[in-house]
Structure formats: structure tokens, C-alpha cells
Amino acid sequence: MKSYRVRWEIDLYARSPKDAAKKALAIQRDPASWAVCFDVFPVDGGGNVDESKKKVPVDLMGRRSR
């Protein structure tokens, strides 16, 4: 099995970093959320992103990637 780093990003207005994290978590956990687009990077044996390989954009709703 291969190792990957998966990133999901969102810009939010919030009162603090913790408030922003709470809002992002609520969006991810909402069953009706459209937070289904991720950037996936291969990770080398040392746990580092393999910079020699490109990220793979993944949209789990099947829309066209960026």
C-alpha cells in the first residue's frame, strides 16, 4: 500500500484560528457539504511529500478537476 498526503483547503472568516478550525470541521462533517475536492500528494518512505511527483486533484463528486 502506498502513502499519500491529502489536503483540503477552505478560506473562512472567523474570530480566531480555533474558531476557523471548528467551522471547517463542521463543513466537512455536514452530509450535504460540497467539501469533496482534495489535493493528493505521494509521500516518500520518510513521510515527506515526494516533490518529484505532481499533486493529483481529486473531486469525489466526479466533476472535472482544476
Sequence and secondary structure as in RCSB ss.txt:
>XXXX:A:sequence
MKSYRVRWEIDLYARSPKDAAKKALAIQRDPASWAVCFDVFPVDGGGNVDESKKKVPVDLMGRRSR
>XXXX:A:secstr
   EEEE       SSHHHHHHHHHHHHH TT    EEEEEEB TTS B TTS  EEEETT     
